Amino acid sequence: MGSVPAFPHGRPLTRADLEAMPDDGHRYELVDGTLVMSPSPRPLHQRIVARLLIALTMNCPAHLEVLPAPVDVVLADDTVFIPDLVVGRREDFTPTHLAGVPELVVEVLSPSTRLVDLKLKRAKYQEAGCPNYWLVDPTLPELRCLALRDGVYTQIVSAVGDDIVEVTEPFSALLSPAQLVAPHGR
């Protein structure tokens, strides 16, 4: 049985502490120095991420790059997230992480991450100035695209089931929630 490293007491955790975590199949993130763990994603979750990756990569402008998890997004030394999908400026990707604010973060909701994605991460990305934050709910299925408007996330596009919508921020893409979750693709 592997051992978990001993963490310092009496101070918030940092990115260096996070990097010392074992590779045990869990996702470890930091929020204001507090460790947040989530289990490995399920096949439906990964199907949605894969389909979004394809749809967004097809239309992604050259100065941006679309990557699936796990990619560390370092918002501060004590706040490191691993979004399900991230779009960032190519020059902001280092060999180990995305430094700076992403252009788009996509989170696929699951029972174990739902509240963190809907409340905590949304608030942190909004505070950091991430222009676009999308949420996919596989149970409906539903896609909600939020964009910063005067510093606050506002829903600019939403689609449920077989709806097909064109998202224009941060770049144009045609998306359908039903196509994202369907076992046999388009």
CYANA upper distance limits for C-alpha pairs under 8 A (distance plus 0.5 A):
  4 VAL  CA     21 MET  CA      7.58
  4 VAL  CA     22 PRO  CA      7.28
  5 PRO  CA     20 ALA  CA      7.79
  5 PRO  CA     21 MET  CA      7.27
  5 PRO  CA     22 PRO  CA      8.35
  7 PHE  CA     13 LEU  CA      8.25
  7 PHE  CA     17 ASP  CA      7.87
  8 PRO  CA     13 LEU  CA      8.12
 12 PRO  CA     32 ASP  CA      7.78
 12 PRO  CA     33 GLY  CA      4.73
 12 PRO  CA     34 THR  CA      6.88
 12 PRO  CA     78 ASP  CA      7.78
 13 LEU  CA     17 ASP  CA      6.47
 13 LEU  CA     18 LEU  CA      7.91
 13 LEU  CA     30 LEU  CA      8.02
 13 LEU  CA     33 GLY  CA      4.85
 13 LEU  CA     34 THR  CA      6.72
 13 LEU  CA     35 LEU  CA      7.82
 13 LEU  CA     78 ASP  CA      6.82
 14 THR  CA     18 LEU  CA      6.95
 14 THR  CA     30 LEU  CA      8.08
 14 THR  CA     33 GLY  CA      6.42
 14 THR  CA     77 ASP  CA      6.10
 14 THR  CA     78 ASP  CA      5.18
 14 THR  CA     79 THR  CA      8.15
 15 ARG  CA     19 GLU  CA      6.70
 15 ARG  CA     30 LEU  CA      8.13
 15 ARG  CA     77 ASP  CA      6.03
 15 ARG  CA     78 ASP  CA      6.62
 15 ARG  CA     79 THR  CA      8.05
 15 ARG  CA     80 VAL  CA      7.45
 16 ALA  CA     20 ALA  CA      7.08
 17 ASP  CA     21 MET  CA      7.44
 18 LEU  CA     28 TYR  CA      7.72
 18 LEU  CA     29 GLU  CA      7.91
 18 LEU  CA     30 LEU  CA      7.90
 21 MET  CA     28 TYR  CA      8.32
 25 GLY  CA     39 PRO  CA      7.76
 25 GLY  CA     40 SER  CA      6.49
 26 HIS  CA     37 MET  CA      7.09
 26 HIS  CA     38 SER  CA      6.36
 26 HIS  CA     39 PRO  CA      5.40
 26 HIS  CA     40 SER  CA      5.95
 27 ARG  CA     37 MET  CA      6.03
 27 ARG  CA     38 SER  CA      5.69
 27 ARG  CA     39 PRO  CA      6.83
 27 ARG  CA     40 SER  CA      7.35
 27 ARG  CA     82 ILE  CA      8.05
 28 TYR  CA     35 LEU  CA      7.18
 28 TYR  CA     36 VAL  CA      6.21
 28 TYR  CA     37 MET  CA      5.13
 28 TYR  CA     38 SER  CA      7.22
 29 GLU  CA     35 LEU  CA      6.38
 29 GLU  CA     36 VAL  CA      5.63
 29 GLU  CA     37 MET  CA      6.90
 29 GLU  CA     79 THR  CA      8.01
 29 GLU  CA     80 VAL  CA      6.04
 29 GLU  CA     81 PHE  CA      5.65
 29 GLU  CA     82 ILE  CA      7.06
 30 LEU  CA     34 THR  CA      5.90
 30 LEU  CA     35 LEU  CA      5.34
 30 LEU  CA     36 VAL  CA      6.49
 30 LEU  CA     78 ASP  CA      6.65
 30 LEU  CA     79 THR  CA      5.23
 30 LEU  CA     80 VAL  CA      5.37
 30 LEU  CA     81 PHE  CA      6.97
 31 VAL  CA     35 LEU  CA      7.10
 31 VAL  CA     36 VAL  CA      7.67
 31 VAL  CA     78 ASP  CA      6.88
 31 VAL  CA     79 THR  CA      5.03
 31 VAL  CA     80 VAL  CA      7.13
 31 VAL  CA     81 PHE  CA      8.24
 32 ASP  CA     78 ASP  CA      5.52
 32 ASP  CA     79 THR  CA      5.75
 33 GLY  CA     78 ASP  CA      5.03
 33 GLY  CA     79 THR  CA      6.91
 34 THR  CA     78 ASP  CA      8.33
 38 SER  CA    112 SER  CA      7.35
 38 SER  CA    113 THR  CA      7.44
 39 PRO  CA    112 SER  CA      8.28
 41 PRO  CA     45 HIS  CA      6.55
 41 PRO  CA     46 GLN  CA      7.14
 42 ARG  CA     46 GLN  CA      6.85
 43 PRO  CA     47 ARG  CA      6.52
 44 LEU  CA     48 ILE  CA      6.88
 44 LEU  CA    138 PRO  CA      8.28
 44 LEU  CA    181 VAL  CA      7.17
 45 HIS  CA     49 VAL  CA      6.93
 45 HIS  CA    108 VAL  CA      6.99
 45 HIS  CA    110 SER  CA      8.33
 45 HIS  CA    138 PRO  CA      8.09
 46 GLN  CA     50 ALA  CA      6.53
 47 ARG  CA     51 ARG  CA      6.66
 47 ARG  CA    180 LEU  CA      7.65
 47 ARG  CA    181 VAL  CA      7.19
 47 ARG  CA    183 PRO  CA      8.48
 48 ILE  CA     52 LEU  CA      6.61
 48 ILE  CA    108 VAL  CA      8.09
 48 ILE  CA    180 LEU  CA      5.49
 48 ILE  CA    181 VAL  CA      6.26
 49 VAL  CA     53 LEU  CA      6.50
 49 VAL  CA     68 PRO  CA      7.41
 49 VAL  CA     84 ASP  CA      7.19
 49 VAL  CA     85 LEU  CA      7.22
 49 VAL  CA    108 VAL  CA      8.10
 50 ALA  CA     54 ILE  CA      6.85
 50 ALA  CA     68 PRO  CA      8.30
 51 ARG  CA     55 ALA  CA      6.69
 51 ARG  CA    180 LEU  CA      6.30
 52 LEU  CA     56 LEU  CA      6.38
 52 LEU  CA    180 LEU  CA      7.58
 53 LEU  CA     57 THR  CA      6.33
 53 LEU  CA     66 VAL  CA      7.25
 53 LEU  CA     67 LEU  CA      7.58
 53 LEU  CA     68 PRO  CA      7.40
 53 LEU  CA     85 LEU  CA      7.89
 54 ILE  CA     58 MET  CA      6.74
 55 ALA  CA     59 ASN  CA      7.65
 55 ALA  CA    173 ALA  CA      7.31
 55 ALA  CA    174 LEU  CA      8.10
 55 ALA  CA    175 LEU  CA      8.06
 56 LEU  CA     60 CYS  CA      6.41
 56 LEU  CA     66 VAL  CA      7.52
 56 LEU  CA    173 ALA  CA      6.92
 57 THR  CA     65 GLU  CA      8.09
 57 THR  CA     66 VAL  CA      6.55
 59 ASN  CA    171 PHE  CA      7.70
 59 ASN  CA    172 SER  CA      7.18
 59 ASN  CA    173 ALA  CA      7.02
 60 CYS  CA     64 LEU  CA      6.94
 60 CYS  CA     65 GLU  CA      7.38
 60 CYS  CA     66 VAL  CA      7.85
 60 CYS  CA    171 PHE  CA      7.30
 61 PRO  CA     65 GLU  CA      8.36
 61 PRO  CA    171 PHE  CA      8.10
 63 HIS  CA     89 ARG  CA      6.37
 63 HIS  CA     90 ARG  CA      6.26
 64 LEU  CA     87 VAL  CA      7.07
 64 LEU  CA     88 GLY  CA      6.00
 64 LEU  CA     89 ARG  CA      4.92
 64 LEU  CA     90 ARG  CA      5.71
 65 GLU  CA     87 VAL  CA      6.01
 65 GLU  CA     88 GLY  CA      6.11
 65 GLU  CA     89 ARG  CA      6.80
 65 GLU  CA     90 ARG  CA      6.25
 66 VAL  CA     85 LEU  CA      7.66
 66 VAL  CA     86 VAL  CA      6.31
 66 VAL  CA     87 VAL  CA      4.98
 66 VAL  CA     88 GLY  CA      7.33
 67 LEU  CA     71 VAL  CA      7.92
 67 LEU  CA     85 LEU  CA      6.28
 67 LEU  CA     86 VAL  CA      5.97
 67 LEU  CA     87 VAL  CA      6.97
 68 PRO  CA     83 PRO  CA      8.24
 68 PRO  CA     84 ASP  CA      6.29
 68 PRO  CA     85 LEU  CA      4.84
 68 PRO  CA     86 VAL  CA      6.87
 69 ALA  CA     82 ILE  CA      6.73
 69 ALA  CA     83 PRO  CA      6.57
 69 ALA  CA     84 ASP  CA      5.43
 69 ALA  CA     85 LEU  CA      6.31
 69 ALA  CA     86 VAL  CA      8.22
 70 PRO  CA     82 ILE  CA      6.31
 70 PRO  CA     83 PRO  CA      7.84
 70 PRO  CA     84 ASP  CA      7.82
 71 VAL  CA     82 ILE  CA      6.08
 71 VAL  CA     83 PRO  CA      7.72
 71 VAL  CA     86 VAL  CA      8.34
 71 VAL  CA     96 THR  CA      8.47
 71 VAL  CA     97 HIS  CA      6.51
 71 VAL  CA     98 LEU  CA      7.65
 72 ASP  CA     80 VAL  CA      6.77
 72 ASP  CA     81 PHE  CA      6.26
 72 ASP  CA     82 ILE  CA      5.44
 72 ASP  CA     83 PRO  CA      8.26
 72 ASP  CA     96 THR  CA      8.00
 72 ASP  CA     97 HIS  CA      5.38
 72 ASP  CA     98 LEU  CA      6.67
 73 VAL  CA     80 VAL  CA      6.04
 73 VAL  CA     81 PHE  CA      5.64
 73 VAL  CA     82 ILE  CA      6.52
 73 VAL  CA     83 PRO  CA      8.05
 73 VAL  CA     97 HIS  CA      6.56
 73 VAL  CA     98 LEU  CA      5.44
 73 VAL  CA     99 ALA  CA      7.07
 73 VAL  CA    100 GLY  CA      8.01
 73 VAL  CA    101 VAL  CA      8.29
 73 VAL  CA    102 PRO  CA      8.21
 74 VAL  CA     79 THR  CA      6.82
 74 VAL  CA     80 VAL  CA      5.07
 74 VAL  CA     81 PHE  CA      7.14
 74 VAL  CA     97 HIS  CA      7.53
 74 VAL  CA     98 LEU  CA      6.79
 74 VAL  CA     99 ALA  CA      6.15
 74 VAL  CA    100 GLY  CA      7.06
 75 LEU  CA     79 THR  CA      6.07
 75 LEU  CA     80 VAL  CA      6.46
 75 LEU  CA     81 PHE  CA      8.24
 75 LEU  CA     99 ALA  CA      7.93
 75 LEU  CA    100 GLY  CA      6.74
 75 LEU  CA    101 VAL  CA      7.17
 75 LEU  CA    128 ALA  CA      7.41
 76 ALA  CA     80 VAL  CA      7.31
 83 PRO  CA    105 VAL  CA      6.80
 83 PRO  CA    106 VAL  CA      6.93
 83 PRO  CA    107 GLU  CA      6.51
 84 ASP  CA    105 VAL  CA      8.13
 84 ASP  CA    106 VAL  CA      6.38
 84 ASP  CA    107 GLU  CA      5.69
 84 ASP  CA    108 VAL  CA      7.10
 85 LEU  CA    105 VAL  CA      6.46
 85 LEU  CA    106 VAL  CA      5.56
 85 LEU  CA    107 GLU  CA      7.33
 86 VAL  CA    102 PRO  CA      7.26
 86 VAL  CA    103 GLU  CA      8.26
 86 VAL  CA    104 LEU  CA      6.27
 86 VAL  CA    105 VAL  CA      5.22
 86 VAL  CA    106 VAL  CA      6.85
 87 VAL  CA    102 PRO  CA      6.41
 87 VAL  CA    103 GLU  CA      6.00
 87 VAL  CA    104 LEU  CA      5.43
 87 VAL  CA    105 VAL  CA      6.97
 88 GLY  CA     92 ASP  CA      7.25
 88 GLY  CA     93 PHE  CA      7.86
 88 GLY  CA     98 LEU  CA      7.82
 88 GLY  CA    101 VAL  CA      8.05
 88 GLY  CA    102 PRO  CA      5.12
 88 GLY  CA    103 GLU  CA      5.70
 88 GLY  CA    104 LEU  CA      7.44
 89 ARG  CA     93 PHE  CA      7.66
 89 ARG  CA    102 PRO  CA      7.74
 89 ARG  CA    103 GLU  CA      7.71
 92 ASP  CA     98 LEU  CA      6.19
 92 ASP  CA     99 ALA  CA      5.82
 92 ASP  CA    100 GLY  CA      6.97
 93 PHE  CA     97 HIS  CA      6.42
 93 PHE  CA     98 LEU  CA      4.95
 93 PHE  CA     99 ALA  CA      6.68
 94 THR  CA     98 LEU  CA      6.57
 94 THR  CA     99 ALA  CA      7.36
 98 LEU  CA    102 PRO  CA      8.12
101 VAL  CA    128 ALA  CA      7.20
101 VAL  CA    129 GLY  CA      7.38
101 VAL  CA    130 CYS  CA      6.13
102 PRO  CA    130 CYS  CA      6.22
102 PRO  CA    131 PRO  CA      8.22
103 GLU  CA    130 CYS  CA      6.40
103 GLU  CA    131 PRO  CA      6.20
103 GLU  CA    132 ASN  CA      6.69
103 GLU  CA    170 PRO  CA      7.22
104 LEU  CA    130 CYS  CA      7.19
104 LEU  CA    131 PRO  CA      7.01
104 LEU  CA    132 ASN  CA      5.10
104 LEU  CA    133 TYR  CA      6.23
104 LEU  CA    134 TRP  CA      8.04
104 LEU  CA    170 PRO  CA      7.46
105 VAL  CA    130 CYS  CA      8.31
105 VAL  CA    132 ASN  CA      6.93
105 VAL  CA    133 TYR  CA      5.49
105 VAL  CA    134 TRP  CA      6.75
106 VAL  CA    133 TYR  CA      6.45
106 VAL  CA    134 TRP  CA      5.14
106 VAL  CA    135 LEU  CA      6.36
106 VAL  CA    136 VAL  CA      8.06
107 GLU  CA    117 ASP  CA      7.17
107 GLU  CA    133 TYR  CA      8.45
107 GLU  CA    134 TRP  CA      6.84
107 GLU  CA    135 LEU  CA      5.61
107 GLU  CA    136 VAL  CA      6.87
108 VAL  CA    135 LEU  CA      6.39
108 VAL  CA    136 VAL  CA      5.21
108 VAL  CA    137 ASP  CA      6.67
108 VAL  CA    138 PRO  CA      7.83
109 LEU  CA    113 THR  CA      6.76
109 LEU  CA    114 ARG  CA      5.58
109 LEU  CA    117 ASP  CA      7.46
109 LEU  CA    135 LEU  CA      7.38
109 LEU  CA    136 VAL  CA      6.52
109 LEU  CA    137 ASP  CA      5.75
109 LEU  CA    138 PRO  CA      7.52
110 SER  CA    114 ARG  CA      5.88
110 SER  CA    137 ASP  CA      8.15
110 SER  CA    138 PRO  CA      8.43
113 THR  CA    117 ASP  CA      6.48
114 ARG  CA    118 LEU  CA      6.50
115 LEU  CA    119 LYS  CA      6.28
115 LEU  CA    120 LEU  CA      7.80
116 VAL  CA    120 LEU  CA      5.43
116 VAL  CA    121 LYS  CA      6.43
117 ASP  CA    121 LYS  CA      5.59
117 ASP  CA    122 ARG  CA      6.70
118 LEU  CA    122 ARG  CA      6.39
119 LYS  CA    123 ALA  CA      6.56
120 LEU  CA    124 LYS  CA      6.74
121 LYS  CA    125 TYR  CA      6.52
122 ARG  CA    126 GLN  CA      6.53
122 ARG  CA    133 TYR  CA      7.80
123 ALA  CA    127 GLU  CA      6.56
124 LYS  CA    128 ALA  CA      6.64
125 TYR  CA    129 GLY  CA      6.70
125 TYR  CA    130 CYS  CA      5.85
125 TYR  CA    133 TYR  CA      8.24
126 GLN  CA    130 CYS  CA      6.36
126 GLN  CA    131 PRO  CA      8.23
126 GLN  CA    148 LEU  CA      7.69
126 GLN  CA    151 GLY  CA      7.46
126 GLN  CA    152 VAL  CA      7.01
126 GLN  CA    153 TYR  CA      7.05
127 GLU  CA    151 GLY  CA      8.20
129 GLY  CA    148 LEU  CA      8.00
129 GLY  CA    151 GLY  CA      7.60
130 CYS  CA    148 LEU  CA      7.95
131 PRO  CA    147 ALA  CA      6.05
131 PRO  CA    148 LEU  CA      5.66
131 PRO  CA    170 PRO  CA      8.42
132 ASN  CA    145 CYS  CA      7.73
132 ASN  CA    146 LEU  CA      6.24
132 ASN  CA    147 ALA  CA      5.02
132 ASN  CA    148 LEU  CA      7.03
132 ASN  CA    169 GLU  CA      7.72
132 ASN  CA    170 PRO  CA      7.53
133 TYR  CA    145 CYS  CA      6.72
133 TYR  CA    146 LEU  CA      5.62
133 TYR  CA    147 ALA  CA      6.83
133 TYR  CA    153 TYR  CA      8.35
134 TRP  CA    143 LEU  CA      7.68
134 TRP  CA    144 ARG  CA      6.13
134 TRP  CA    145 CYS  CA      4.93
134 TRP  CA    146 LEU  CA      6.28
135 LEU  CA    143 LEU  CA      6.37
135 LEU  CA    144 ARG  CA      5.71
135 LEU  CA    145 CYS  CA      7.07
136 VAL  CA    141 PRO  CA      7.83
136 VAL  CA    142 GLU  CA      6.16
136 VAL  CA    143 LEU  CA      5.11
136 VAL  CA    144 ARG  CA      6.95
136 VAL  CA    177 PRO  CA      8.24
137 ASP  CA    141 PRO  CA      5.91
137 ASP  CA    142 GLU  CA      5.53
137 ASP  CA    143 LEU  CA      7.01
138 PRO  CA    142 GLU  CA      7.06
138 PRO  CA    177 PRO  CA      8.37
138 PRO  CA    181 VAL  CA      7.12
140 LEU  CA    160 VAL  CA      7.33
140 LEU  CA    161 GLY  CA      7.18
141 PRO  CA    160 VAL  CA      6.31
141 PRO  CA    161 GLY  CA      5.85
141 PRO  CA    177 PRO  CA      5.94
141 PRO  CA    178 ALA  CA      6.69
141 PRO  CA    181 VAL  CA      7.83
142 GLU  CA    158 SER  CA      7.78
142 GLU  CA    159 ALA  CA      6.16
142 GLU  CA    160 VAL  CA      4.88
142 GLU  CA    161 GLY  CA      6.86
142 GLU  CA    177 PRO  CA      5.95
143 LEU  CA    158 SER  CA      5.99
143 LEU  CA    159 ALA  CA      5.75
143 LEU  CA    160 VAL  CA      7.01
143 LEU  CA    176 SER  CA      8.36
143 LEU  CA    177 PRO  CA      6.42
144 ARG  CA    155 GLN  CA      7.25
144 ARG  CA    156 ILE  CA      8.44
144 ARG  CA    157 VAL  CA      6.57
144 ARG  CA    158 SER  CA      4.98
144 ARG  CA    159 ALA  CA      7.22
145 CYS  CA    155 GLN  CA      6.21
145 CYS  CA    156 ILE  CA      6.37
145 CYS  CA    157 VAL  CA      5.62
145 CYS  CA    158 SER  CA      6.61
145 CYS  CA    167 VAL  CA      8.44
146 LEU  CA    153 TYR  CA      6.04
146 LEU  CA    154 THR  CA      5.65
146 LEU  CA    155 GLN  CA      4.77
146 LEU  CA    156 ILE  CA      6.16
146 LEU  CA    157 VAL  CA      7.70
147 ALA  CA    152 VAL  CA      8.33
147 ALA  CA    153 TYR  CA      5.69
147 ALA  CA    154 THR  CA      5.96
147 ALA  CA    155 GLN  CA      6.96
147 ALA  CA    156 ILE  CA      6.99
147 ALA  CA    169 GLU  CA      8.35
148 LEU  CA    152 VAL  CA      5.64
148 LEU  CA    153 TYR  CA      5.00
148 LEU  CA    154 THR  CA      6.71
149 ARG  CA    153 TYR  CA      6.65
149 ARG  CA    154 THR  CA      6.81
157 VAL  CA    165 VAL  CA      8.13
157 VAL  CA    167 VAL  CA      7.41
158 SER  CA    165 VAL  CA      8.20
159 ALA  CA    163 ASP  CA      6.04
159 ALA  CA    164 ILE  CA      7.43
159 ALA  CA    165 VAL  CA      7.06
159 ALA  CA    176 SER  CA      7.52
159 ALA  CA    177 PRO  CA      7.18
160 VAL  CA    176 SER  CA      8.23
160 VAL  CA    177 PRO  CA      6.56
160 VAL  CA    178 ALA  CA      8.11
161 GLY  CA    176 SER  CA      7.67
161 GLY  CA    177 PRO  CA      5.94
161 GLY  CA    178 ALA  CA      5.35
162 ASP  CA    176 SER  CA      6.58
162 ASP  CA    177 PRO  CA      6.99
162 ASP  CA    178 ALA  CA      5.60
162 ASP  CA    179 GLN  CA      7.91
163 ASP  CA    176 SER  CA      6.13
163 ASP  CA    177 PRO  CA      7.57
163 ASP  CA    178 ALA  CA      8.16
164 ILE  CA    174 LEU  CA      7.15
164 ILE  CA    175 LEU  CA      6.01
164 ILE  CA    176 SER  CA      4.98
164 ILE  CA    177 PRO  CA      8.16
165 VAL  CA    174 LEU  CA      6.14
165 VAL  CA    175 LEU  CA      5.98
165 VAL  CA    176 SER  CA      6.95
166 GLU  CA    172 SER  CA      7.14
166 GLU  CA    173 ALA  CA      6.08
166 GLU  CA    174 LEU  CA      4.96
166 GLU  CA    175 LEU  CA      6.90
167 VAL  CA    171 PHE  CA      7.69
167 VAL  CA    172 SER  CA      5.87
167 VAL  CA    173 ALA  CA      5.79
167 VAL  CA    174 LEU  CA      6.82
167 VAL  CA    175 LEU  CA      7.93
168 THR  CA    172 SER  CA      4.59
168 THR  CA    173 ALA  CA      7.09
175 LEU  CA    179 GLN  CA      8.24
175 LEU  CA    180 LEU  CA      8.40
176 SER  CA    180 LEU  CA      6.91
177 PRO  CA    181 VAL  CA      7.13
178 ALA  CA    182 ALA  CA      6.50
179 GLN  CA    185 GLY  CA      6.57
179 GLN  CA    186 ARG  CA      6.35
180 LEU  CA    185 GLY  CA      7.78
181 VAL  CA    185 GLY  CA      8.28
182 ALA  CA    186 ARG  CA      8.15
